[in-house]
Amino acid sequence: MNSNVAHIQAAIANVREEIVKHPVYAEIKTLEDVQRFMEVHVFAVWDFMSLLKVLQRELTCVQLPWVPTGDAETRQLINEIVLGEESDVDQDGAIMSHFEMYLQAMKQAGANTGGIESFIANIRKGIPIYEALNVANISDGARAFVRFTFDIIESNKPHVHAAVFTFGREDLIPGMFVSLVNDLNERFPDQISKFKYYLDRHIEVDGDHHSHLALRMTELLCGDDDSKWEEAKQAVVKALEMRKQLWNQVLQLSVA
């Protein structure tokens, strides 16, 4: 293992453990609890795609006329991840992004999609991201989480983007939560099956193959530059702290 990667993993070990063992999971016991979880978590699913797309913009050519851009290996890595995240298949074989898959799962489960859909509608209208966040009817935790992500994006540092994407994102859902969803799916198959599929697909693709691709991408972008690795580490630690705060918000809603 790359020694710099090991250094980041050591730096985030404690907060990562706090996230994986967060008390929020023990409080999610009913279909209504899952709905509240999804209504907050969907914003992390959405802004994950924005982090992905800024990497594609930085590492490949997305302008006309086309010219070869950047390192060929990083181009391949990010394009493969984008293909899987933006154009996967749902349980019925329909092509869609993981975000759209999550929205489907929310609707099936009876979760309120009004907050995320009105937010997306404002983005489509051209309202700047920070203004859209300010007027959105969403939880404070979700607002702070997305704001942090876009602060990272606006740093214009590809190595930081890659590190946060690699170490701070969607491989943090523990097995106990997956087991809970499987149990709920047995009890409410007509309401949880799409969420179960999303999680299964997420673990199959994002948590394994894509994580290896993203790690390689981070290594290539940081290279032998100690200052880049240090910036990457600091950003990842903060990203995980923000994820813990997001889970704290869900916990407050669950026990309220």
Buried (B, 14 or more C-beta within 10 A) or exposed (E): EEEBBEBBBEBBEEBBEBBBEBEBBEBBEEBEBBBBBBBBBBBBBBBBBBBBBBBBBBBBBEEEEEEEBBEEEBBBBBBEBBEBBBEBEBBEEEEBBBBBBBBBBBBBBEBBBEBBEBBBEBBEEEBEBEEBBEEBEBBEBBBBBBBBBBEBBEBEBBBBBBBBBBBBBBBBBEEEBBEBBEEBBEEBEEBBBBBBBBBBBBBEBBBEEBBEBBBBBBBBBBEEEEEBBBBBBBBBBBBBBBBBBBBBBBBBBBEE
